[in-house]
Amino acid sequence: MMRDLTPPPNPLPMIWRGGIKPVLKTIIMFILMMFLTACAQIAPAQLPDRLAEQQNNQLPTLAAPFTITTDTYRNGAFTVSYPQGWRVVSSASFAPPSAVFVSPDERQIILITSETDATLTYPFADIPYEQISTQKGDVWVMGVAPRDEWESFLITYQALFTALDS
């Protein structure tokens, strides 16, 4: 019975000298070179115009100049005191001066803008909402809020509108 067994095959001959370490090192170096070559294409060939137009070693920004304190927002068109805890989003530098004020629960929104044809849409399609728009000088103040929060929103809206200095 033992006579019918075939002998094991001969091991493969070693075709390189020095073992497997130099081969692994070569493979790792090849993968690293491929990775670095692929990453080289990520960087732009030249600076975008916006960054190339720097003056006095200051890069131009995407936002218009504005100042925010804990309760006041100021830009070139208006100054306003806003409710504590509300988030402020300023307009881009190429757009007319504006700011969006968002309540902490993100359900009440007030837009103050110098743009005459601005619109404000409510982001939650499944919630019934009310909308208000008032002009003060050259500045428009628009607000949206859910119907069930409308009365409390109007108090905030009127306080912000009264504090607006345009």
C-alpha positions as CSV (number, residue, x, y, z in Angstrom):
1,M,0.0,0.0,0.0
2,M,2.8,2.4,0.8
3,R,4.4,1.4,-2.5
4,D,1.7,3.0,-4.5
5,L,2.3,6.5,-3.2
6,T,4.1,8.9,-5.5
7,P,7.1,10.9,-4.1
8,P,6.5,14.6,-3.4
9,P,7.5,17.0,-6.2
10,N,10.9,18.7,-6.0
11,P,10.8,22.3,-4.6
12,L,10.9,25.1,-7.1
13,P,14.4,26.2,-7.8
14,M,15.4,29.7,-6.5
15,I,15.8,32.0,-9.5
16,W,17.2,34.9,-7.6
17,R,20.0,35.3,-5.1
18,G,19.5,37.0,-1.7
19,G,16.0,35.6,-0.9
20,I,12.7,37.4,-1.0
21,K,13.5,40.7,0.7
22,P,15.0,42.4,-2.4
23,V,12.0,41.3,-4.5
24,L,9.5,42.8,-1.9
25,K,11.5,45.9,-1.7
26,T,11.3,46.3,-5.5
27,I,7.6,45.7,-5.5
28,I,7.0,48.3,-2.8
29,M,9.2,50.8,-4.6
30,F,7.2,50.2,-7.8
31,I,3.9,50.7,-6.0
32,L,5.2,53.9,-4.3
33,M,6.3,55.3,-7.7
34,M,2.9,54.6,-9.2
35,F,1.2,56.3,-6.3
36,L,3.4,59.4,-6.5
37,T,3.0,59.6,-10.3
38,A,-0.8,59.4,-9.9
39,C,-0.8,62.1,-7.2
40,A,1.2,64.5,-9.3
41,Q,-1.8,65.2,-11.6
42,I,-3.9,66.5,-8.7
43,A,-2.2,69.8,-8.4
44,P,-3.1,72.5,-11.0
45,A,-0.6,73.4,-13.6
46,Q,-0.9,77.1,-12.7
47,L,-2.6,79.2,-10.0
48,P,-6.3,80.2,-10.7
49,D,-6.7,83.9,-11.5
50,R,-8.3,84.6,-8.2
51,L,-5.2,83.5,-6.4
52,A,-2.7,85.0,-8.8
53,E,-4.2,88.5,-8.2
54,Q,-2.8,88.8,-4.7
55,Q,-1.7,92.2,-3.5
56,N,0.6,93.0,-0.5
57,N,1.0,89.2,0.0
58,Q,-2.7,88.9,0.8
59,L,-4.8,86.5,-1.1
60,P,-8.3,87.6,-2.1
61,T,-11.1,85.9,-0.2
62,L,-14.4,84.3,-1.4
63,A,-16.4,86.3,1.1
64,A,-17.2,90.0,1.1
65,P,-15.7,92.0,4.0
66,F,-17.8,91.6,7.1
67,T,-17.6,91.6,10.9
68,I,-19.4,89.2,13.3
69,T,-19.5,89.5,17.0
70,T,-21.6,87.5,19.5
71,D,-24.7,89.4,18.5
72,T,-23.9,91.8,15.7
73,Y,-23.3,91.3,12.0
74,R,-21.8,94.2,9.9
75,N,-20.9,94.4,6.2
76,G,-20.7,97.3,3.7
77,A,-24.5,97.6,3.3
78,F,-26.0,97.1,6.7
79,T,-25.4,96.4,10.4
80,V,-27.8,94.3,12.4
81,S,-28.1,92.7,15.8
82,Y,-29.2,89.0,15.6
83,P,-30.6,86.6,18.2
84,Q,-28.2,84.7,20.3
85,G,-27.5,81.1,19.1
86,W,-28.5,81.8,15.5
87,R,-26.0,80.9,12.8
88,V,-24.8,83.5,10.3
89,V,-24.0,82.8,6.6
90,S,-22.5,85.7,4.7
91,S,-22.6,86.2,0.9
92,A,-19.7,85.6,-1.4
93,S,-17.5,88.5,-2.4
94,F,-18.9,88.6,-6.0
95,A,-22.5,88.7,-4.8
96,P,-24.5,91.7,-3.5
97,P,-24.0,92.1,0.3
98,S,-26.3,89.8,2.2
99,A,-26.5,87.5,5.2
100,V,-28.7,84.6,6.1
101,F,-29.6,84.0,9.8
102,V,-30.6,80.5,10.8
103,S,-32.3,79.5,14.1
104,P,-30.6,76.9,16.2
105,D,-33.2,74.2,15.2
106,E,-32.7,75.3,11.5
107,R,-36.5,75.8,11.0
108,Q,-36.6,79.6,11.0
109,I,-34.6,81.6,8.4
110,I,-34.1,85.3,7.9
111,L,-32.3,86.7,4.8
112,I,-31.1,90.3,4.8
113,T,-29.9,91.5,1.3
114,S,-29.3,94.5,-0.8
115,E,-30.3,92.5,-3.9
116,T,-33.7,93.7,-5.2
117,D,-34.9,90.5,-6.8
118,A,-33.8,88.0,-4.1
119,T,-36.0,85.1,-3.1
120,L,-36.0,82.9,-0.1
121,T,-37.5,79.4,-0.2
122,Y,-38.2,77.2,2.7
123,P,-36.0,74.1,2.7
124,F,-38.5,71.6,4.2
125,A,-41.2,70.8,1.6
126,D,-43.2,68.6,4.0
127,I,-43.7,71.4,6.6
128,P,-46.3,74.1,6.0
129,Y,-44.7,77.5,6.4
130,E,-45.3,81.3,6.3
131,Q,-43.2,83.9,4.6
132,I,-42.7,87.7,5.2
133,S,-40.7,90.3,3.2
134,T,-40.1,93.9,4.2
135,Q,-37.9,96.7,2.8
136,K,-35.9,99.2,4.9
137,G,-34.0,101.7,2.8
138,D,-32.0,99.8,0.1
139,V,-32.1,96.5,2.1
140,W,-34.7,93.7,2.0
141,V,-35.5,91.5,5.0
142,M,-37.2,88.2,4.2
143,G,-38.2,85.5,6.6
144,V,-39.6,82.0,6.5
145,A,-40.8,79.8,9.4
146,P,-43.2,76.9,10.1
147,R,-46.8,77.9,10.7
148,D,-46.8,76.4,14.2
149,E,-43.9,78.7,15.1
150,W,-45.0,81.8,13.2
151,E,-46.1,84.0,16.1
152,S,-42.8,83.6,18.0
153,F,-40.9,84.0,14.7
154,L,-42.6,87.3,14.0
155,I,-41.3,88.6,17.4
156,T,-37.7,87.7,16.4
157,Y,-38.2,89.0,12.9
158,Q,-39.5,92.4,14.1
159,A,-36.7,92.7,16.7
160,L,-34.1,92.0,14.0
161,F,-35.8,94.4,11.5
162,T,-35.9,97.2,14.2
163,A,-32.2,96.6,15.0
164,L,-31.3,96.8,11.3
165,D,-29.2,99.9,10.4
166,S,-28.8,100.3,6.6
